[in-house]
Amino acid sequence: MYLFFQVTQLTGFSDPVYAEAYVHVNQYDIVLDVLIVNQTSDTLQNLTLELATLGEKCAVSEECGERISKDFTFTLLRCSLYR
């Protein structure tokens, strides 16, 4: 069984919402564990992560139903890519 693990930065450090993804690849399964950090002084609600793929892969995006409080609080989302 081949496992691949890599961290990919999705936004810049100075963006209001910072995001990075931990990419897990296991044979044909690709799973993204996305860390989202609120760097603003406002509480965020109904945050949605949209992914665009190239080729035949389909993205299953998930919404963050919970609130992300202000001042460097974070949440984790899990997204799957499938064929």
PDB file of N, CA, C and O in Angstrom:
ATOM      1  N   MET A   1       0.839  -1.169   0.000  1.00  0.00           N
ATOM      2  CA  MET A   1       0.000   0.000   0.000  1.00  0.00           C
ATOM      3  C   MET A   1       0.889   1.239   0.000  1.00  0.00           C
ATOM      4  O   MET A   1       1.777   1.379   0.841  1.00  0.00           O
ATOM      5  N   TYR A   2       0.638   2.141  -0.962  1.00  0.00           N
ATOM      6  CA  TYR A   2       1.423   3.352  -1.107  1.00  0.00           C
ATOM      7  C   TYR A   2       0.664   4.512  -0.483  1.00  0.00           C
ATOM      8  O   TYR A   2      -0.484   4.769  -0.846  1.00  0.00           O
ATOM      9  N   LEU A   3       1.285   5.202   0.438  1.00  0.00           N
ATOM     10  CA  LEU A   3       0.678   6.372   1.072  1.00  0.00           C
ATOM     11  C   LEU A   3       1.497   7.608   0.724  1.00  0.00           C
ATOM     12  O   LEU A   3       2.728   7.570   0.730  1.00  0.00           O
ATOM     13  N   PHE A   4       0.821   8.682   0.427  1.00  0.00           N
ATOM     14  CA  PHE A   4       1.463   9.939   0.090  1.00  0.00           C
ATOM     15  C   PHE A   4       0.877  11.009   1.002  1.00  0.00           C
ATOM     16  O   PHE A   4      -0.337  11.063   1.198  1.00  0.00           O
ATOM     17  N   PHE A   5       1.720  11.845   1.550  1.00  0.00           N
ATOM     18  CA  PHE A   5       1.256  12.882   2.476  1.00  0.00           C
ATOM     19  C   PHE A   5       1.995  14.169   2.169  1.00  0.00           C
ATOM     20  O   PHE A   5       3.225  14.180   2.118  1.00  0.00           O
ATOM     21  N   GLN A   6       1.259  15.257   1.965  1.00  0.00           N
ATOM     22  CA  GLN A   6       1.880  16.530   1.650  1.00  0.00           C
ATOM     23  C   GLN A   6       0.993  17.664   2.144  1.00  0.00           C
ATOM     24  O   GLN A   6      -0.233  17.559   2.109  1.00  0.00           O
ATOM     25  N   VAL A   7       1.608  18.747   2.605  1.00  0.00           N
ATOM     26  CA  VAL A   7       0.880  19.942   3.019  1.00  0.00           C
ATOM     27  C   VAL A   7       0.968  20.965   1.893  1.00  0.00           C
ATOM     28  O   VAL A   7       2.055  21.254   1.393  1.00  0.00           O
ATOM     29  N   THR A   8      -0.188  21.515   1.493  1.00  0.00           N
ATOM     30  CA  THR A   8      -0.236  22.495   0.420  1.00  0.00           C
ATOM     31  C   THR A   8      -0.922  23.755   0.937  1.00  0.00           C
ATOM     32  O   THR A   8      -2.033  23.697   1.463  1.00  0.00           O
ATOM     33  N   GLN A   9      -0.251  24.889   0.782  1.00  0.00           N
ATOM     34  CA  GLN A   9      -0.810  26.165   1.206  1.00  0.00           C
ATOM     35  C   GLN A   9      -1.808  26.631   0.153  1.00  0.00           C
ATOM     36  O   GLN A   9      -1.468  26.700  -1.029  1.00  0.00           O
ATOM     37  N   LEU A  10      -3.038  26.954   0.564  1.00  0.00           N
ATOM     38  CA  LEU A  10      -4.088  27.358  -0.370  1.00  0.00           C
ATOM     39  C   LEU A  10      -4.257  28.872  -0.449  1.00  0.00           C
ATOM     40  O   LEU A  10      -4.705  29.382  -1.476  1.00  0.00           O
ATOM     41  N   THR A  11      -3.915  29.592   0.595  1.00  0.00           N
ATOM     42  CA  THR A  11      -4.011  31.054   0.606  1.00  0.00           C
ATOM     43  C   THR A  11      -2.717  31.626   1.167  1.00  0.00           C
ATOM     44  O   THR A  11      -1.866  30.894   1.672  1.00  0.00           O
ATOM     45  N   GLY A  12      -2.583  32.941   1.072  1.00  0.00           N
ATOM     46  CA  GLY A  12      -1.403  33.608   1.602  1.00  0.00           C
ATOM     47  C   GLY A  12      -1.515  33.848   3.096  1.00  0.00           C
ATOM     48  O   GLY A  12      -2.611  33.835   3.657  1.00  0.00           O
ATOM     49  N   PHE A  13      -0.378  34.067   3.736  1.00  0.00           N
ATOM     50  CA  PHE A  13      -0.371  34.295   5.183  1.00  0.00           C
ATOM     51  C   PHE A  13      -1.093  35.591   5.557  1.00  0.00           C
ATOM     52  O   PHE A  13      -1.626  35.707   6.660  1.00  0.00           O
ATOM     53  N   SER A  14      -1.111  36.559   4.649  1.00  0.00           N
ATOM     54  CA  SER A  14      -1.729  37.851   4.969  1.00  0.00           C
ATOM     55  C   SER A  14      -3.202  37.916   4.585  1.00  0.00           C
ATOM     56  O   SER A  14      -3.835  38.949   4.807  1.00  0.00           O
ATOM     57  N   ASP A  15      -3.770  36.863   4.023  1.00  0.00           N
ATOM     58  CA  ASP A  15      -5.191  36.844   3.673  1.00  0.00           C
ATOM     59  C   ASP A  15      -6.050  36.799   4.934  1.00  0.00           C
ATOM     60  O   ASP A  15      -5.622  36.263   5.956  1.00  0.00           O
ATOM     61  N   PRO A  16      -7.268  37.362   4.868  1.00  0.00           N
ATOM     62  CA  PRO A  16      -8.141  37.351   6.046  1.00  0.00           C
ATOM     63  C   PRO A  16      -8.472  35.947   6.543  1.00  0.00           C
ATOM     64  O   PRO A  16      -8.600  35.726   7.747  1.00  0.00           O
ATOM     65  N   VAL A  17      -8.608  35.002   5.620  1.00  0.00           N
ATOM     66  CA  VAL A  17      -8.844  33.598   5.980  1.00  0.00           C
ATOM     67  C   VAL A  17      -7.696  32.790   5.408  1.00  0.00           C
ATOM     68  O   VAL A  17      -7.513  32.732   4.192  1.00  0.00           O
ATOM     69  N   TYR A  18      -6.925  32.169   6.284  1.00  0.00           N
ATOM     70  CA  TYR A  18      -5.789  31.346   5.859  1.00  0.00           C
ATOM     71  C   TYR A  18      -6.246  29.898   5.747  1.00  0.00           C
ATOM     72  O   TYR A  18      -6.980  29.404   6.603  1.00  0.00           O
ATOM     73  N   ALA A  19      -5.811  29.222   4.688  1.00  0.00           N
ATOM     74  CA  ALA A  19      -6.177  27.815   4.508  1.00  0.00           C
ATOM     75  C   ALA A  19      -4.980  27.033   3.999  1.00  0.00           C
ATOM     76  O   ALA A  19      -4.218  27.506   3.156  1.00  0.00           O
ATOM     77  N   GLU A  20      -4.828  25.824   4.530  1.00  0.00           N
ATOM     78  CA  GLU A  20      -3.840  24.884   4.015  1.00  0.00           C
ATOM     79  C   GLU A  20      -4.451  23.501   4.041  1.00  0.00           C
ATOM     80  O   GLU A  20      -5.297  23.201   4.883  1.00  0.00           O
ATOM     81  N   ALA A  21      -4.025  22.666   3.123  1.00  0.00           N
ATOM     82  CA  ALA A  21      -4.600  21.329   2.984  1.00  0.00           C
ATOM     83  C   ALA A  21      -3.522  20.275   3.188  1.00  0.00           C
ATOM     84  O   ALA A  21      -2.412  20.384   2.669  1.00  0.00           O
ATOM     85  N   TYR A  22      -3.875  19.265   3.948  1.00  0.00           N
ATOM     86  CA  TYR A  22      -3.047  18.070   4.095  1.00  0.00           C
ATOM     87  C   TYR A  22      -3.594  17.061   3.097  1.00  0.00           C
ATOM     88  O   TYR A  22      -4.735  16.613   3.216  1.00  0.00           O
ATOM     89  N   VAL A  23      -2.782  16.709   2.123  1.00  0.00           N
ATOM     90  CA  VAL A  23      -3.229  15.836   1.033  1.00  0.00           C
ATOM     91  C   VAL A  23      -2.826  14.403   1.357  1.00  0.00           C
ATOM     92  O   VAL A  23      -1.648  14.108   1.556  1.00  0.00           O
ATOM     93  N   HIS A  24      -3.820  13.514   1.407  1.00  0.00           N
ATOM     94  CA  HIS A  24      -3.582  12.095   1.647  1.00  0.00           C
ATOM     95  C   HIS A  24      -3.964  11.335   0.374  1.00  0.00           C
ATOM     96  O   HIS A  24      -5.096  11.440  -0.097  1.00  0.00           O
ATOM     97  N   VAL A  25      -3.026  10.577  -0.178  1.00  0.00           N
ATOM     98  CA  VAL A  25      -3.301   9.768  -1.360  1.00  0.00           C
ATOM     99  C   VAL A  25      -3.065   8.310  -0.999  1.00  0.00           C
ATOM    100  O   VAL A  25      -1.996   7.945  -0.508  1.00  0.00           O
ATOM    101  N   ASN A  26      -4.073   7.484  -1.246  1.00  0.00           N
ATOM    102  CA  ASN A  26      -3.973   6.053  -0.995  1.00  0.00           C
ATOM    103  C   ASN A  26      -4.592   5.336  -2.185  1.00  0.00           C
ATOM    104  O   ASN A  26      -5.815   5.254  -2.300  1.00  0.00           O
ATOM    105  N   GLN A  27      -3.753   4.820  -3.065  1.00  0.00           N
ATOM    106  CA  GLN A  27      -4.177   4.195  -4.314  1.00  0.00           C
ATOM    107  C   GLN A  27      -5.010   5.178  -5.128  1.00  0.00           C
ATOM    108  O   GLN A  27      -4.442   6.130  -5.663  1.00  0.00           O
ATOM    109  N   TYR A  28      -6.319   5.002  -5.252  1.00  0.00           N
ATOM    110  CA  TYR A  28      -7.146   5.896  -6.056  1.00  0.00           C
ATOM    111  C   TYR A  28      -7.914   6.914  -5.219  1.00  0.00           C
ATOM    112  O   TYR A  28      -8.657   7.726  -5.769  1.00  0.00           O
ATOM    113  N   ASP A  29      -7.750   6.884  -3.927  1.00  0.00           N
ATOM    114  CA  ASP A  29      -8.461   7.806  -3.047  1.00  0.00           C
ATOM    115  C   ASP A  29      -7.583   9.010  -2.726  1.00  0.00           C
ATOM    116  O   ASP A  29      -6.413   8.860  -2.373  1.00  0.00           O
ATOM    117  N   ILE A  30      -8.151  10.195  -2.850  1.00  0.00           N
ATOM    118  CA  ILE A  30      -7.465  11.429  -2.472  1.00  0.00           C
ATOM    119  C   ILE A  30      -8.346  12.144  -1.455  1.00  0.00           C
ATOM    120  O   ILE A  30      -9.504  12.455  -1.732  1.00  0.00           O
ATOM    121  N   VAL A  31      -7.791  12.397  -0.288  1.00  0.00           N
ATOM    122  CA  VAL A  31      -8.530  13.059   0.780  1.00  0.00           C
ATOM    123  C   VAL A  31      -7.767  14.320   1.173  1.00  0.00           C
ATOM    124  O   VAL A  31      -6.552  14.293   1.366  1.00  0.00           O
ATOM    125  N   LEU A  32      -8.505  15.427   1.288  1.00  0.00           N
ATOM    126  CA  LEU A  32      -7.922  16.688   1.715  1.00  0.00           C
ATOM    127  C   LEU A  32      -8.457  17.034   3.099  1.00  0.00           C
ATOM    128  O   LEU A  32      -9.667  17.158   3.289  1.00  0.00           O
ATOM    129  N   ASP A  33      -7.565  17.187   4.049  1.00  0.00           N
ATOM    130  CA  ASP A  33      -7.919  17.717   5.362  1.00  0.00           C
ATOM    131  C   ASP A  33      -7.512  19.178   5.341  1.00  0.00           C
ATOM    132  O   ASP A  33      -6.321  19.492   5.337  1.00  0.00           O
ATOM    133  N   VAL A  34      -8.486  20.070   5.328  1.00  0.00           N
ATOM    134  CA  VAL A  34      -8.227  21.494   5.147  1.00  0.00           C
ATOM    135  C   VAL A  34      -8.322  22.212   6.486  1.00  0.00           C
ATOM    136  O   VAL A  34      -9.339  22.132   7.175  1.00  0.00           O
ATOM    137  N   LEU A  35      -7.261  22.907   6.842  1.00  0.00           N
ATOM    138  CA  LEU A  35      -7.217  23.746   8.031  1.00  0.00           C
ATOM    139  C   LEU A  35      -7.577  25.162   7.609  1.00  0.00           C
ATOM    140  O   LEU A  35      -6.926  25.733   6.734  1.00  0.00           O
ATOM    141  N   ILE A  36      -8.609  25.735   8.225  1.00  0.00           N
ATOM    142  CA  ILE A  36      -9.048  27.096   7.919  1.00  0.00           C
ATOM    143  C   ILE A  36      -8.906  27.930   9.186  1.00  0.00           C
ATOM    144  O   ILE A  36      -9.437  27.580  10.240  1.00  0.00           O
ATOM    145  N   VAL A  37      -8.174  29.044   9.063  1.00  0.00           N
ATOM    146  CA  VAL A  37      -7.910  29.921  10.215  1.00  0.00           C
ATOM    147  C   VAL A  37      -8.510  31.297   9.934  1.00  0.00           C
ATOM    148  O   VAL A  37      -8.228  31.910   8.904  1.00  0.00           O
ATOM    149  N   ASN A  38      -9.332  31.769  10.854  1.00  0.00           N
ATOM    150  CA  ASN A  38      -9.911  33.106  10.759  1.00  0.00           C
ATOM    151  C   ASN A  38      -8.918  34.089  11.363  1.00  0.00           C
ATOM    152  O   ASN A  38      -8.655  34.052  12.565  1.00  0.00           O
ATOM    153  N   GLN A  39      -8.365  34.970  10.528  1.00  0.00           N
ATOM    154  CA  GLN A  39      -7.385  35.942  10.999  1.00  0.00           C
ATOM    155  C   GLN A  39      -7.989  37.337  11.145  1.00  0.00           C
ATOM    156  O   GLN A  39      -7.258  38.317  11.287  1.00  0.00           O
ATOM    157  N   THR A  40      -9.309  37.430  11.111  1.00  0.00           N
ATOM    158  CA  THR A  40      -9.981  38.720  11.225  1.00  0.00           C
ATOM    159  C   THR A  40     -10.490  38.919  12.651  1.00  0.00           C
ATOM    160  O   THR A  40     -10.422  38.017  13.485  1.00  0.00           O
ATOM    161  N   SER A  41     -10.995  40.106  12.905  1.00  0.00           N
ATOM    162  CA  SER A  41     -11.586  40.387  14.212  1.00  0.00           C
ATOM    163  C   SER A  41     -13.099  40.182  14.184  1.00  0.00           C
ATOM    164  O   SER A  41     -13.797  40.597  15.109  1.00  0.00           O
ATOM    165  N   ASP A  42     -13.613  39.543  13.127  1.00  0.00           N
ATOM    166  CA  ASP A  42     -15.039  39.262  12.981  1.00  0.00           C
ATOM    167  C   ASP A  42     -15.287  37.759  13.050  1.00  0.00           C
ATOM    168  O   ASP A  42     -14.433  36.959  12.667  1.00  0.00           O
ATOM    169  N   THR A  43     -16.463  37.388  13.542  1.00  0.00           N
ATOM    170  CA  THR A  43     -16.880  35.996  13.541  1.00  0.00           C
ATOM    171  C   THR A  43     -17.417  35.652  12.158  1.00  0.00           C
ATOM    172  O   THR A  43     -18.236  36.391  11.609  1.00  0.00           O
ATOM    173  N   LEU A  44     -16.965  34.542  11.591  1.00  0.00           N
ATOM    174  CA  LEU A  44     -17.401  34.119  10.263  1.00  0.00           C
ATOM    175  C   LEU A  44     -18.478  33.047  10.397  1.00  0.00           C
ATOM    176  O   LEU A  44     -18.391  32.167  11.253  1.00  0.00           O
ATOM    177  N   GLN A  45     -19.495  33.132   9.539  1.00  0.00           N
ATOM    178  CA  GLN A  45     -20.571  32.153   9.533  1.00  0.00           C
ATOM    179  C   GLN A  45     -20.752  31.635   8.115  1.00  0.00           C
ATOM    180  O   GLN A  45     -20.468  32.340   7.147  1.00  0.00           O
ATOM    181  N   ASN A  46     -21.228  30.393   7.996  1.00  0.00           N
ATOM    182  CA  ASN A  46     -21.553  29.786   6.715  1.00  0.00           C
ATOM    183  C   ASN A  46     -20.402  29.858   5.713  1.00  0.00           C
ATOM    184  O   ASN A  46     -20.601  30.234   4.558  1.00  0.00           O
ATOM    185  N   LEU A  47     -19.234  29.507   6.148  1.00  0.00           N
ATOM    186  CA  LEU A  47     -18.056  29.499   5.291  1.00  0.00           C
ATOM    187  C   LEU A  47     -18.117  28.290   4.363  1.00  0.00           C
ATOM    188  O   LEU A  47     -18.385  27.176   4.811  1.00  0.00           O
ATOM    189  N   THR A  48     -17.870  28.504   3.074  1.00  0.00           N
ATOM    190  CA  THR A  48     -17.920  27.427   2.089  1.00  0.00           C
ATOM    191  C   THR A  48     -16.570  27.292   1.402  1.00  0.00           C
ATOM    192  O   THR A  48     -15.965  28.291   1.014  1.00  0.00           O
ATOM    193  N   LEU A  49     -16.105  26.081   1.255  1.00  0.00           N
ATOM    194  CA  LEU A  49     -14.870  25.791   0.550  1.00  0.00           C
ATOM    195  C   LEU A  49     -15.231  25.239  -0.822  1.00  0.00           C
ATOM    196  O   LEU A  49     -15.916  24.222  -0.923  1.00  0.00           O
ATOM    197  N   GLU A  50     -14.772  25.906  -1.878  1.00  0.00           N
ATOM    198  CA  GLU A  50     -15.019  25.441  -3.234  1.00  0.00           C
ATOM    199  C   GLU A  50     -13.701  24.978  -3.841  1.00  0.00           C
ATOM    200  O   GLU A  50     -12.689  25.674  -3.766  1.00  0.00           O
ATOM    201  N   LEU A  51     -13.730  23.806  -4.434  1.00  0.00           N
ATOM    202  CA  LEU A  51     -12.548  23.237  -5.068  1.00  0.00           C
ATOM    203  C   LEU A  51     -12.810  23.069  -6.562  1.00  0.00           C
ATOM    204  O   LEU A  51     -13.900  22.665  -6.968  1.00  0.00           O
ATOM    205  N   ALA A  52     -11.817  23.379  -7.361  1.00  0.00           N
ATOM    206  CA  ALA A  52     -11.907  23.159  -8.803  1.00  0.00           C
ATOM    207  C   ALA A  52     -10.855  22.117  -9.177  1.00  0.00           C
ATOM    208  O   ALA A  52      -9.709  22.196  -8.734  1.00  0.00           O
ATOM    209  N   THR A  53     -11.248  21.150  -9.987  1.00  0.00           N
ATOM    210  CA  THR A  53     -10.331  20.101 -10.380  1.00  0.00           C
ATOM    211  C   THR A  53     -10.139  20.109 -11.892  1.00  0.00           C
ATOM    212  O   THR A  53     -10.983  20.611 -12.633  1.00  0.00           O
ATOM    213  N   LEU A  54      -9.041  19.558 -12.330  1.00  0.00           N
ATOM    214  CA  LEU A  54      -8.765  19.390 -13.744  1.00  0.00           C
ATOM    215  C   LEU A  54      -8.875  17.910 -14.082  1.00  0.00           C
ATOM    216  O   LEU A  54      -8.498  17.060 -13.275  1.00  0.00           O
ATOM    217  N   GLY A  55      -9.378  17.602 -15.243  1.00  0.00           N
ATOM    218  CA  GLY A  55      -9.468  16.209 -15.656  1.00  0.00           C
ATOM    219  C   GLY A  55     -10.747  15.559 -15.197  1.00  0.00           C
ATOM    220  O   GLY A  55     -11.792  16.203 -15.111  1.00  0.00           O
ATOM    221  N   GLU A  56     -10.659  14.264 -14.899  1.00  0.00           N
ATOM    222  CA  GLU A  56     -11.840  13.463 -14.592  1.00  0.00           C
ATOM    223  C   GLU A  56     -12.178  13.398 -13.109  1.00  0.00           C
ATOM    224  O   GLU A  56     -13.160  12.758 -12.733  1.00  0.00           O
ATOM    225  N   LYS A  57     -11.408  14.027 -12.281  1.00  0.00           N
ATOM    226  CA  LYS A  57     -11.677  13.986 -10.840  1.00  0.00           C
ATOM    227  C   LYS A  57     -12.842  14.886 -10.484  1.00  0.00           C
ATOM    228  O   LYS A  57     -12.987  15.970 -11.050  1.00  0.00           O
ATOM    229  N   CYS A  58     -13.674  14.447  -9.551  1.00  0.00           N
ATOM    230  CA  CYS A  58     -14.802  15.239  -9.053  1.00  0.00           C
ATOM    231  C   CYS A  58     -14.524  15.589  -7.598  1.00  0.00           C
ATOM    232  O   CYS A  58     -13.993  14.776  -6.841  1.00  0.00           O
ATOM    233  N   ALA A  59     -14.883  16.785  -7.226  1.00  0.00           N
ATOM    234  CA  ALA A  59     -14.656  17.240  -5.854  1.00  0.00           C
ATOM    235  C   ALA A  59     -15.954  17.197  -5.071  1.00  0.00           C
ATOM    236  O   ALA A  59     -17.012  17.599  -5.555  1.00  0.00           O
ATOM    237  N   VAL A  60     -15.847  16.707  -3.867  1.00  0.00           N
ATOM    238  CA  VAL A  60     -16.972  16.757  -2.937  1.00  0.00           C
ATOM    239  C   VAL A  60     -16.603  17.813  -1.909  1.00  0.00           C
ATOM    240  O   VAL A  60     -15.794  17.559  -1.017  1.00  0.00           O
ATOM    241  N   SER A  61     -17.191  18.995  -2.028  1.00  0.00           N
ATOM    242  CA  SER A  61     -16.857  20.068  -1.092  1.00  0.00           C
ATOM    243  C   SER A  61     -17.832  20.028   0.074  1.00  0.00           C
ATOM    244  O   SER A  61     -18.953  19.533  -0.042  1.00  0.00           O
ATOM    245  N   GLU A  62     -17.386  20.550   1.171  1.00  0.00           N
ATOM    246  CA  GLU A  62     -18.206  20.541   2.366  1.00  0.00           C
ATOM    247  C   GLU A  62     -18.296  21.953   2.915  1.00  0.00           C
ATOM    248  O   GLU A  62     -17.351  22.738   2.835  1.00  0.00           O
ATOM    249  N   GLU A  63     -19.440  22.249   3.464  1.00  0.00           N
ATOM    250  CA  GLU A  63     -19.630  23.544   4.088  1.00  0.00           C
ATOM    251  C   GLU A  63     -19.327  23.437   5.577  1.00  0.00           C
ATOM    252  O   GLU A  63     -19.537  22.405   6.213  1.00  0.00           O
ATOM    253  N   CYS A  64     -18.837  24.521   6.088  1.00  0.00           N
ATOM    254  CA  CYS A  64     -18.574  24.596   7.517  1.00  0.00           C
ATOM    255  C   CYS A  64     -19.810  25.168   8.174  1.00  0.00           C
ATOM    256  O   CYS A  64     -20.012  26.382   8.149  1.00  0.00           O
ATOM    257  N   GLY A  65     -20.634  24.332   8.755  1.00  0.00           N
ATOM    258  CA  GLY A  65     -21.875  24.777   9.344  1.00  0.00           C
ATOM    259  C   GLY A  65     -21.696  25.526  10.652  1.00  0.00           C
ATOM    260  O   GLY A  65     -22.595  26.244  11.089  1.00  0.00           O
ATOM    261  N   GLU A  66     -20.567  25.365  11.262  1.00  0.00           N
ATOM    262  CA  GLU A  66     -20.335  26.034  12.535  1.00  0.00           C
ATOM    263  C   GLU A  66     -19.727  27.414  12.308  1.00  0.00           C
ATOM    264  O   GLU A  66     -19.257  27.725  11.213  1.00  0.00           O
ATOM    265  N   ARG A  67     -19.742  28.204  13.313  1.00  0.00           N
ATOM    266  CA  ARG A  67     -19.133  29.522  13.245  1.00  0.00           C
ATOM    267  C   ARG A  67     -17.644  29.406  13.535  1.00  0.00           C
ATOM    268  O   ARG A  67     -17.196  28.541  14.287  1.00  0.00           O
ATOM    269  N   ILE A  68     -16.903  30.299  12.919  1.00  0.00           N
ATOM    270  CA  ILE A  68     -15.481  30.395  13.244  1.00  0.00           C
ATOM    271  C   ILE A  68     -15.300  31.715  13.963  1.00  0.00           C
ATOM    272  O   ILE A  68     -15.464  32.781  13.370  1.00  0.00           O
ATOM    273  N   SER A  69     -14.965  31.647  15.223  1.00  0.00           N
ATOM    274  CA  SER A  69     -14.834  32.849  16.042  1.00  0.00           C
ATOM    275  C   SER A  69     -13.692  33.721  15.550  1.00  0.00           C
ATOM    276  O   SER A  69     -12.929  33.328  14.669  1.00  0.00           O
ATOM    277  N   LYS A  70     -13.587  34.891  16.119  1.00  0.00           N
ATOM    278  CA  LYS A  70     -12.586  35.861  15.688  1.00  0.00           C
ATOM    279  C   LYS A  70     -11.221  35.580  16.290  1.00  0.00           C
ATOM    280  O   LYS A  70     -11.070  34.764  17.199  1.00  0.00           O
ATOM    281  N   ASP A  71     -10.235  36.281  15.754  1.00  0.00           N
ATOM    282  CA  ASP A  71      -8.871  36.304  16.280  1.00  0.00           C
ATOM    283  C   ASP A  71      -8.199  34.929  16.320  1.00  0.00           C
ATOM    284  O   ASP A  71      -7.996  34.354  17.390  1.00  0.00           O
ATOM    285  N   PHE A  72      -7.864  34.423  15.159  1.00  0.00           N
ATOM    286  CA  PHE A  72      -7.017  33.250  14.977  1.00  0.00           C
ATOM    287  C   PHE A  72      -7.598  31.948  15.521  1.00  0.00           C
ATOM    288  O   PHE A  72      -6.863  31.111  16.046  1.00  0.00           O
ATOM    289  N   THR A  73      -8.887  31.777  15.401  1.00  0.00           N
ATOM    290  CA  THR A  73      -9.468  30.471  15.694  1.00  0.00           C
ATOM    291  C   THR A  73      -9.549  29.689  14.394  1.00  0.00           C
ATOM    292  O   THR A  73      -9.470  30.270  13.312  1.00  0.00           O
ATOM    293  N   PHE A  74      -9.705  28.379  14.493  1.00  0.00           N
ATOM    294  CA  PHE A  74      -9.621  27.553  13.292  1.00  0.00           C
ATOM    295  C   PHE A  74     -10.662  26.450  13.324  1.00  0.00           C
ATOM    296  O   PHE A  74     -11.276  26.167  14.353  1.00  0.00           O
ATOM    297  N   THR A  75     -10.840  25.838  12.160  1.00  0.00           N
ATOM    298  CA  THR A  75     -11.680  24.657  12.015  1.00  0.00           C
ATOM    299  C   THR A  75     -11.047  23.754  10.972  1.00  0.00           C
ATOM    300  O   THR A  75     -10.228  24.200  10.169  1.00  0.00           O
ATOM    301  N   LEU A  76     -11.424  22.496  10.985  1.00  0.00           N
ATOM    302  CA  LEU A  76     -10.918  21.521  10.017  1.00  0.00           C
ATOM    303  C   LEU A  76     -12.065  20.999   9.167  1.00  0.00           C
ATOM    304  O   LEU A  76     -13.139  20.695   9.685  1.00  0.00           O
ATOM    305  N   LEU A  77     -11.839  20.894   7.858  1.00  0.00           N
ATOM    306  CA  LEU A  77     -12.797  20.318   6.927  1.00  0.00           C
ATOM    307  C   LEU A  77     -12.147  19.136   6.233  1.00  0.00           C
ATOM    308  O   LEU A  77     -10.936  19.135   6.013  1.00  0.00           O
ATOM    309  N   ARG A  78     -12.931  18.139   5.890  1.00  0.00           N
ATOM    310  CA  ARG A  78     -12.422  16.996   5.141  1.00  0.00           C
ATOM    311  C   ARG A  78     -13.173  16.910   3.809  1.00  0.00           C
ATOM    312  O   ARG A  78     -14.404  16.882   3.779  1.00  0.00           O
ATOM    313  N   CYS A  79     -12.426  16.868   2.726  1.00  0.00           N
ATOM    314  CA  CYS A  79     -12.986  16.801   1.377  1.00  0.00           C
ATOM    315  C   CYS A  79     -12.384  15.587   0.672  1.00  0.00           C
ATOM    316  O   CYS A  79     -11.232  15.224   0.909  1.00  0.00           O
ATOM    317  N   SER A  80     -13.168  14.979  -0.180  1.00  0.00           N
ATOM    318  CA  SER A  80     -12.722  13.801  -0.931  1.00  0.00           C
ATOM    319  C   SER A  80     -12.771  14.102  -2.422  1.00  0.00           C
ATOM    320  O   SER A  80     -13.659  14.807  -2.899  1.00  0.00           O
ATOM    321  N   LEU A  81     -11.812  13.561  -3.141  1.00  0.00           N
ATOM    322  CA  LEU A  81     -11.805  13.608  -4.599  1.00  0.00           C
ATOM    323  C   LEU A  81     -12.025  12.186  -5.090  1.00  0.00           C
ATOM    324  O   LEU A  81     -11.414  11.251  -4.572  1.00  0.00           O
ATOM    325  N   TYR A  82     -12.875  12.016  -6.067  1.00  0.00           N
ATOM    326  CA  TYR A  82     -13.139  10.685  -6.573  1.00  0.00           C
ATOM    327  C   TYR A  82     -13.307  10.739  -8.078  1.00  0.00           C
ATOM    328  O   TYR A  82     -13.502  11.808  -8.656  1.00  0.00           O
ATOM    329  N   ARG A  83     -13.230   9.597  -8.696  1.00  0.00           N
ATOM    330  CA  ARG A  83     -13.380   9.465 -10.135  1.00  0.00           C
ATOM    331  C   ARG A  83     -14.765   9.192 -10.535  1.00  0.00           C
ATOM    332  O   ARG A  83     -15.048   9.054 -11.726  1.00  0.00           O
TER     333      ARG A  83
END
